[in-house]
Amino acid sequence: MAISFVLFSISTFMSGFATSPTEFGIFRFIAGLGCGGLMPNAVALINEYAPKRARSTLVALMFSGYSLGGVLCAGLGIYMLPRFGWQSMFLAAALPLVLLPLILWKLPESVGFLLRQGQQAKARQMLSQVAPGVALGSDVHLLQTDAKGAGVPMLDLFLKGRAMGTFMIWLSFFCCLLMVYALGSWLPKLMATAGYSLGSSLSFLLMLNFGGVVGAIAGGWLGDRFSLPKVVLAFFALGTVAIALLGFNSPMPVLYLLIAIAGATTIGTQILLYANTAQFYPQAIRSTGLGWASGVGRTGAIVGPLLGGWLMAAALPLQMNFLVFAVPGLVAALAIGFFILYYRGKQEAPQVVVAAVRPAV
């Protein structure tokens, strides 16, 4: 996670010095490697330590930092772009690197990983922080009952009745990230084309990410009290309607509300999808499952901006652009609906269980 964080930050910073589209593309590709390596592991780690009663909420709270960064970025853009140019936005990406020592100091290691490495003392130390009231002395030997098996982890995603769930998760990730990146890349430009000023267009992007923060936290809270897949389904359905309505002439307060709902049900739902995926797979293959789902979703993140560029080149009416952006939301809602029907009544995938064995004296 630390390496991915450094890779993402430095390559984004270097993007500000790019002198050609090819150079810029190379830096963005490296940044994508860092971003893709960071998020699935962060979700897997917090899912391992979070208590079951608040697991969705805590994953959503952690991942809402993604949307908070988007809010900060949009706010900085409103101030910096007219004054210092586009390069300044990438140069500002070096600032988070000052947090690297804190990350290396405080970021906990996975207990499952420590046990697989035979680091009993460190595992006991971590567990004593999670449950101070449990006696875990040096005479206690820890065993992980949900151990990582031999074979190809990617194939494990399709075994033991998980194949349909894996495919539906992949499809929903693809559609969700397509919408997130299509809106994130083209919302300001589409609104500017519709006659709004640059400042207003960037404020729409700020509202989109603010909605993502609210949607993630609210969705995580609802997911811990109701069924998380059903919450995801409702968010996709609401997002489809909100995005479709963006293309119609609405009063400014209504337009901001629709954009906030679109952010809550696209960016926010992306975070809920990570939480749902982490709960679907057992701990031994959780990082693999999250990584593959995120990787498939990243193809949607590629298609989204390309789709927006094609729509801009086609010079379609504003309503048609947003109707096209809304279609993936409908497809994702159908995928999650099928996921719910297929796994109705089936138990949640097992979580990691650590057994403490005290040897006989």
N, C-alpha and C positions, 0 to 999 in steps of 0.2 A: 504493500500500500504506500509506503514512504517513497519507494523508487518511482511508482506510478505518479505520485504527487509531484515529485521533482521534475520528471519527464514532461508532464503536462504543463507545468508552470514555465519552465525554461523555454520549451519550444513555442509556447504562446508568446512569450516575451520576444523571442527571436523573429517572430512573424512581423513585428513592427519594423524590422530592418530589411525585409524582403525587397528585392529590386525587380522581380519579375513574377508573373503568375505561377510559373513552375516552382520557383523558390518558395513562394508563399504556400503552394499546395503541399510541398514536402514538409514544411514546418507544421502545417495543419494536420497532416497524416501522422506525424510523430506525436502531436498533441492528442490525437484520437487514440493512439496506442495507450498513452498514459491514462486518459479518461476511461477507456474501456477496461483497463486493468484495475482501476481504483474502485469503481462503484459496486460491482458484484461482490468483491471481497469485503467491502465495508458493510453491505447488507448482511452477508453471511455471518460476519463477526458479531454484529449487534444482535442478530437473531439468536445466536448461540447463548448470549448472556441475558437476554431479555426474559423476564417471567412471562409465562404463557398468557396470563390475564391482561397484559398490556403490551404484547409483542407487536401488534400492528401499529399501535400508537407510537411506540418508541422507534420503530423503523421509520415511520413517517416523519417523526420529529427530526431524526438524524438526517434523513434525505431531504427535508425541507431546506437544508442549507444550499442545495442546488438551486432552488427557486429564489432564495434570499440573495444568492450571488447574481442571479438574473435581474432582480430588482435593483441591486447596487450598480450593476453594469449599465442598465438603462438610465438610471439617475446620473451616473458619471457621463454617459454619452450625451445627455441633454446639455450638460455644462461644458464638456471637453471638446466635443466634435467641432462646434463652430469656432472655438478659440485655438485649438492645438492640432486639429486634423485627425484623421483616422488612426495614424500610427500611435498616437498617445494612448489609445485604448488598449493596445497590445503591450505597450511598455509598462502599463500599470499592473499587468499580470505577474510581475516579479514580486510585488508587495507581499502576497501570501507566503512566500518562501521564508519570511522571518519567523513563521510559526513552525518550521521544520524541527528545531530542537525540542519544542513542546510536544510535537507529535511523536518523536522518537522516545521521549521520556515517558509519556503518559499513555500511549496507545497500548492496550492489553493484547497479549497473545492468545490465540485460541487454545482452550484447554485440551480439546481433541487433538490438536497438532502437537502440543507438549507431550501428551501421553504416547502418541505414535513415535515420538522421538526419544522416549524413555526418560524424559525430564520430570521425574516424580516430584522433586522438591519445588520446582517452579509451579507445577500444576496445583500442588497443595497450597502454595502461597496465593495463587489467583483465586482458588475456591474459598479460602479463608476470608478473602475480602468480600466475596459474594454472600457467603453465609458465615458470619463471625461466630455464631453460636454453635457450630458443628465442630466437634473435636477431630482435627486432622493432624495428629502427631506423626513423628517420623516412623512409628511402627505401623502406620496405615499404608497399605498398598492400593493404588487406584487402578481400576479396570474400566475400560470403555466398552460398554456392551454393544454399541452401534459402531463397530469398528469398520475401517475402510477395507473393502475386500480387494482381491486380486482381479486382474482383467483390465478391460478398457472402460474407464469411468463414463465416457460419452455414451457407450452402449447401455450402461446401467439406467440411463434416463428413459429407456423404452421397455425395461423389464418390470415384472411384477405389477402389470396393469397400468403402468405409467405412460404408455405410448400415446394414447389419445390426449391425456392431459398435457404432455409435452408439446404435441403439435398445436393444440389450442392456445397454449401459453405463447408459443413462438408466433402464431398468427396475430394474437392480440398485441404482443410487443411490437411487431412490425408495423401494424396499423397505428398504434399509439405514438410511436416515435416518428412516423411519417407526419402525423398531424402536428406534433410538438415542433419539429424542425421546419415544416412548411410554414407554420404560423410565425415561429421565431425569426425565420429568415425573411419572410415576405410581407408580414403584417404592416410594418412601417411604410414600405414601398407601395403596397396596395392602397393604403389610406392616403398617402401623398398623391398618388395618381387620381384618387377620388376627390382631391381638392383640399385636403387638410394640410396644415403647415408642418414643417419638419419637427418642431417642438411638440405639436399635438401627436404626430405619428409616433415619436419616441415615447411619449407618455402612454400611448396605447400598449406599447411593449412592456413598459413598467407595470401597467395594470394587469397584463397577461401573467407576468411572473408573480405579482402579488396574489393574484387568484390562485396560482399554483401552490403557494405557501398555505393559504387558507384551506384549499381543497385537500392537500395532503394530510394536514393535521386533523381536519374534520373527518376525512375519510378513514384515517387510522383509528380515530375514536369510535366511529360507527362500526368499523370492522371488528373491534374488540367486543362490541356489544351485540352485534348481529353477525350475519355471515359475511366474511370479507369478499368472497366472489360475487355475492349479490350486490354489495355496495359498489364494486367495480362495474358490474353490469348497469346499475342505475346511473353511475357517473358517465359511462360511455353513451347511454341513451340521451341523457341531458346535454352532453357535449355536442352530440350530433345536431340536436335542435338549435343550440346556441350558435354554433358555427354557421349553420345554414342561414340563420337570421341576420348575421353580421353584414351580409351583402345588401340588405334593404335599408332604405333611408329611415333612420331613427333619430329621435332627439338625443343630444349628447349624453345626458345621464343614463338613458337606456342603452346607448352604445357602449359606454364604459361598463355597465352592469353585464352586458352580454360578453364583453371581452374578459371580464373577471371570471364569469362562469366558464368560458372557453378555457381559460388558464387552469381553473380549478379542476376541470374534467379532462384535461389532456396532460399537462405537467403533473398535476396532482394524482391523476390516475396512473401515470407512469410509475410513480413512487409506490402506489398501492399494488401495482403489478409485481414489483420487486418483493414486497412483503408477502403477497400471495404465493409467489414462486418459492420463496424461502421456506414457507410453511408446507408446501406440497412435497418437497424432496426431503429425504432423511439427511442427517448431518453429514454422513460419510460422502455424499455426492452433492451436497448443497451448493458449494462453490462452483462445481462443474455445471450444475443445472442453471444457476444464475448467470454464469459466464456465457453459456450457449444461448440462453434466452436474450441476454443483452447483445450478444454478437449478431444474432438474427435480427433483433430490433434495430441495430445500427444500419442494416441494409435499408430499413425504412427511413432512417435519418439521412441516408444518401438520396433516396428516391424523393423525399419531401421537398428539399430545395430545388432539385431538378424539375419536379412537377410544377413548382411555383414559377420557375424560369420559363418553362414551356407555356404556361397559362399567360404570363406577361407578354411573351412574344406573340401569342395568338390574339392578343388584344380583345379578349372576351369581356362581356359586361361584368361589372363587379359582382353582381348576384351569382353569376355562373361560377366565378372563381371560388367563392366560399361554399357553394353547393358541392363542387368537386372535392374541396378539402373536408367536407362533412361525410362523404361516402365511407372513408376508412373507419370512422367512428361507428357507423352502422355495422360494418363487417366485424369489427372488434366486439361489439355488443352481442352479435350472433355467436361468435366464437366462445365468449365467456358463458353465454346462455347454454350452449351445448356442453361446455365443461361442467356446469352446475348439474345439468340433467344426467350426464354420464356418471358423475361421482356422487350422486345423491345417496345419502345413507351410508356411504363408505367412510371409514375412519380417516382422520388426518394422518399424514405420513409420520412415522415415529421420530421423535426428537432425540437428541443425544442424552444418554443416561450414563452417569459416572457412578460406579459402585465402589464403595470403600470397603476393603477387606482387611481386617485386623488379624494378623497371624497369631496362632496360638503360642503362648509362652511355654 
